[in-house]
Amino acid sequence: MTVMIPAVGFCEAYIIFRSGECRVDMNGKGEWIDADVGMELNAASLVKTGPDGILEIEVGENRFLFEENSMVRVGDLLERIGEKKKIRWLARVSKYVKTVGRGDAEYAKTSLAGIRGEQRESDEIVWFEDEDDFHGSHERFEEAQAHFQEGKYGKAIPIFSELIGSEDDETLQAEIAYYLGVSFFHNLRYQEAVSYLDQSLSDTHTYYFESALFHQAVSHYFLKNYREAISGFSRYADTYPEGELRRYAVFMLGKCSKEMGKHDDAKMYFNEVKLLYRDSDVYYDTLDELSQ
């Protein structure tokens, strides 16, 4: 099936931040020029960053951050936006699971302090050596969390990346990996999202596990990793049999099965949604799938 790329006139694309070496091939013809803030791009435009480059692009209501040694075609971003919009209920679900992922606000604020407190009791040398680092990391963590909750993922990603690179504690690494994974998911950078979300799922008892699991499965779906997506959605449905999002997980199991050509399995999942979730917002999407 041919994917039609909408004209950027209907979805304006601009460079909104640039640092370091960043280049643009405006029409995809090998004619590279220096990128600059405010530059308007089109569907054929290619952008790339050098070893020290950081570039942020605004496409419609979406913002995309690209770090060093990256290259992307604006048309590919438009395709990803279009694919995401096809799943009409995903925006509501994603907002819900992000809220679930916040967990206990007090826990989120003191997670760094609590673990470092344990280190103080067990090893006073660690306490004195990294006291300043602890306060700095705690402030940076809260700063990144604030950007995350405001949907400013382009600002959150560099801070979380810095923190996860400097943090030795596996528990904190997993928590930061969750925030990084979801940030990359909203940046439509699904491969990076999967990598970090995998790391965040090491402990099933964390406050963010449900959110991480659902985002991981959806990321695999967009990457066309349907086997991995089925594994994730199945795990979600089994772990949360009464969960608010189970109907979406079952529906996506049908979608993945359909994409793999397993039509009997797809019908089974779609019929389960039709039978059990008649009052849900995914019900009519299910009828559409069954009619096909």
C-alpha positions in Angstrom: 0.0 0.0 0.0 1.4 3.4 -1.0 1.5 5.9 1.9 0.5 9.4 0.7 2.6 12.1 2.3 0.6 15.2 2.9 2.1 18.5 1.8 3.8 20.4 4.6 1.6 23.3 3.8 -1.0 21.5 5.7 1.4 20.5 8.5 4.1 23.2 8.7 7.6 22.1 9.7 10.2 24.4 11.2 13.5 24.1 12.9 13.0 25.6 16.4 16.3 24.7 18.1 19.8 24.1 16.8 23.1 23.6 18.6 26.4 22.5 17.1 26.8 21.1 13.6 23.5 20.6 11.9 22.8 20.5 8.1 19.7 20.5 5.9 19.2 19.2 2.4 16.0 21.2 1.6 14.7 19.1 -1.4 16.5 15.8 -0.9 18.8 16.3 -3.8 22.2 16.3 -2.0 22.5 20.0 -1.7 23.4 20.5 2.0 23.4 23.8 3.8 23.7 24.9 7.4 20.6 24.5 9.4 19.2 27.6 11.2 16.4 28.3 13.6 13.2 29.3 11.8 14.0 27.5 8.6 10.9 26.1 7.0 11.1 22.5 5.8 9.1 20.4 3.4 8.3 16.6 3.0 11.4 16.0 0.9 13.8 17.8 3.3 16.6 15.8 5.0 18.2 17.0 8.2 21.3 15.6 9.9 23.3 16.4 13.0 27.1 16.1 13.4 29.1 14.7 16.4 28.1 17.7 18.6 24.8 18.5 16.9 21.3 18.8 18.5 18.3 19.8 16.4 14.6 20.2 17.3 11.9 20.3 14.6 8.3 21.3 15.1 5.8 19.6 12.7 2.3 20.7 13.3 1.7 20.1 17.0 4.5 17.7 17.3 8.1 18.3 18.3 11.1 16.1 17.5 14.5 16.2 19.1 17.5 14.7 17.3 20.8 14.3 19.0 24.3 13.9 17.6 24.9 11.8 14.4 21.2 11.6 13.4 19.6 11.9 10.0 15.9 11.9 9.2 13.5 12.8 6.3 10.7 15.1 7.2 8.3 13.0 5.1 9.1 10.0 7.4 8.0 12.1 10.4 4.8 12.9 8.6 4.2 9.2 7.9 4.7 8.4 11.6 2.3 11.1 12.7 -0.3 9.8 10.2 0.1 6.2 11.5 -0.3 7.3 15.1 -3.4 9.3 14.2 -5.0 6.2 12.7 -5.4 4.8 16.1 -7.9 7.3 17.2 -8.1 6.5 20.9 -4.3 6.3 21.4 -4.0 10.0 22.5 -6.5 9.4 25.4 -4.9 6.1 26.3 -1.4 7.5 26.2 -2.4 10.4 28.4 -4.0 7.9 30.9 -1.0 5.6 31.1 1.4 8.5 31.5 -0.7 9.7 34.5 -0.7 6.2 35.9 3.1 6.2 35.5 3.3 9.3 37.8 2.4 7.1 40.7 2.5 8.6 44.1 3.8 12.1 43.7 5.6 12.0 47.0 7.3 8.8 46.0 8.5 10.3 42.8 9.9 13.3 44.6 11.8 11.3 47.2 12.9 8.3 45.1 16.4 9.6 44.7 16.6 10.7 48.3 15.3 7.4 49.7 17.9 5.2 47.9 20.7 7.6 48.6 19.6 7.6 52.3 20.1 3.8 52.3 23.6 4.3 51.0 24.3 6.8 53.7 23.4 4.3 56.4 25.4 1.5 54.8 28.5 3.5 53.5 29.4 6.9 55.0 32.1 7.3 52.4 29.5 7.4 49.6 27.5 9.9 51.6 30.3 12.4 51.9 31.8 11.9 48.5 28.6 12.5 46.4 26.6 14.8 48.7 26.8 17.7 46.2 26.2 15.3 43.3 23.1 14.0 45.0 21.5 17.5 45.4 22.4 18.4 41.8 21.0 15.1 40.5 17.8 15.5 42.5 17.2 19.0 41.1 17.9 17.9 37.6 15.6 14.9 38.0 12.8 17.1 39.2 13.5 19.6 36.3 13.2 16.8 33.8 10.1 15.4 35.4 8.5 18.9 35.1 9.3 19.0 31.4 7.9 15.5 31.0 4.6 16.3 32.6 4.3 19.4 30.5 4.8 17.4 27.3 8.2 19.2 26.6 9.9 15.9 25.7 12.6 17.7 23.7 13.8 19.4 26.9 13.3 16.3 29.1 15.3 13.8 26.9 18.8 15.5 27.3 18.4 15.8 31.1 17.2 12.2 31.6 20.0 11.0 29.2 22.6 12.8 31.3 21.2 11.4 34.5 21.0 7.8 33.3 24.5 8.0 32.1 25.8 9.1 35.4 23.7 7.0 37.7 25.1 3.7 39.0 22.1 2.5 41.0 20.0 0.0 39.0 16.7 1.0 40.6 17.2 4.6 39.7 18.4 3.7 36.2 15.2 1.8 35.6 13.1 4.7 36.8 14.9 7.2 34.6 14.8 4.7 31.7 11.0 4.7 32.0 10.8 8.5 31.6 13.3 8.3 28.7 11.3 5.6 27.0 8.0 7.4 27.2 9.7 10.7 26.1 11.1 9.0 23.0 7.7 7.3 22.3 6.0 10.8 22.2 9.0 11.9 20.0 7.9 9.1 17.6 11.4 7.6 18.0 10.1 4.1 18.7 13.4 2.2 18.5 14.9 4.3 21.3 11.7 4.0 23.2 11.7 0.2 23.2 15.4 0.1 24.3 14.7 2.2 27.4 11.3 0.7 28.2 12.8 -2.8 28.1 15.3 -1.6 30.8 12.4 -0.1 32.9 10.5 -3.3 33.1 12.9 -5.2 35.3 10.7 -4.8 38.4 7.0 -5.6 38.1 6.2 -3.8 41.4 7.2 -0.2 40.4 4.6 2.5 40.1 5.3 3.0 36.4 5.3 -0.7 35.3 1.8 -0.6 33.7 2.5 2.5 31.8 5.9 1.2 30.6 4.5 -2.1 29.5 1.7 -0.5 27.4 4.1 2.0 25.8 6.5 -0.8 25.0 3.9 -2.9 23.2 2.6 0.0 21.2 6.1 1.0 20.2 6.7 -2.5 18.9 3.5 -2.3 16.9 4.6 1.0 15.2 8.0 -0.7 14.5 6.1 -3.6 12.9 7.6 -5.9 15.4 4.3 -7.7 15.7 5.5 -10.8 17.6 7.1 -8.6 20.3 3.9 -6.4 20.3 1.7 -9.5 20.8 4.0 -10.6 23.7 3.6 -7.2 25.3 -0.1 -6.8 24.9 -0.7 -10.4 26.0 1.4 -9.8 29.1 -0.6 -6.6 29.8 -3.9 -8.4 29.4 -2.8 -11.2 31.7 -1.3 -8.9 34.3 -4.3 -6.6 34.5 -7.4 -8.7 33.8 -9.6 -6.0 35.2 -7.4 -3.1 34.0 -8.8 0.0 32.5 -6.7 -0.5 29.3 -7.3 -4.3 28.8 -9.8 -3.6 26.1 -7.2 -1.7 24.1 -4.6 -4.4 24.6 -7.1 -7.1 23.3 -8.0 -4.9 20.4 -4.3 -4.4 19.5 -3.7 -8.2 19.8 -6.3 -8.4 17.0 -4.6 -5.7 15.0 -1.2 -7.4 15.3 -2.6 -10.8 14.5 -4.3 -9.3 11.4 -1.0 -7.7 10.2 0.7 -11.2 10.6 -2.0 -12.8 8.5 -3.4 -14.8 11.4 -7.0 -13.9 10.6 -8.6 -16.5 12.9 -6.7 -15.2 15.9 -7.6 -11.6 14.9 -11.3 -12.5 14.7 -11.1 -14.1 18.2 -9.6 -11.0 19.7 -12.0 -8.6 18.0 -15.0 -10.7 19.0 -13.8 -10.6 22.6 -13.8 -6.8 22.5 -17.2 -6.9 20.8 -18.6 -9.2 23.4 -17.1 -7.7 26.6 -16.6 -4.0 25.8 -19.7 -2.9 24.0 -19.7 0.4 25.8 -16.1 1.3 25.2 -14.6 3.8 22.7 -12.8 1.0 20.9 -16.1 -0.9 20.1 -16.8 0.7 16.8 -13.2 0.4 15.7 -13.6 -3.3 16.4 -16.7 -3.5 14.2 -14.7 -1.8 11.4 -12.0 -4.4 11.7 -14.5 -7.3 11.7 -16.2 -5.9 8.6 -12.9 -6.1 6.8 
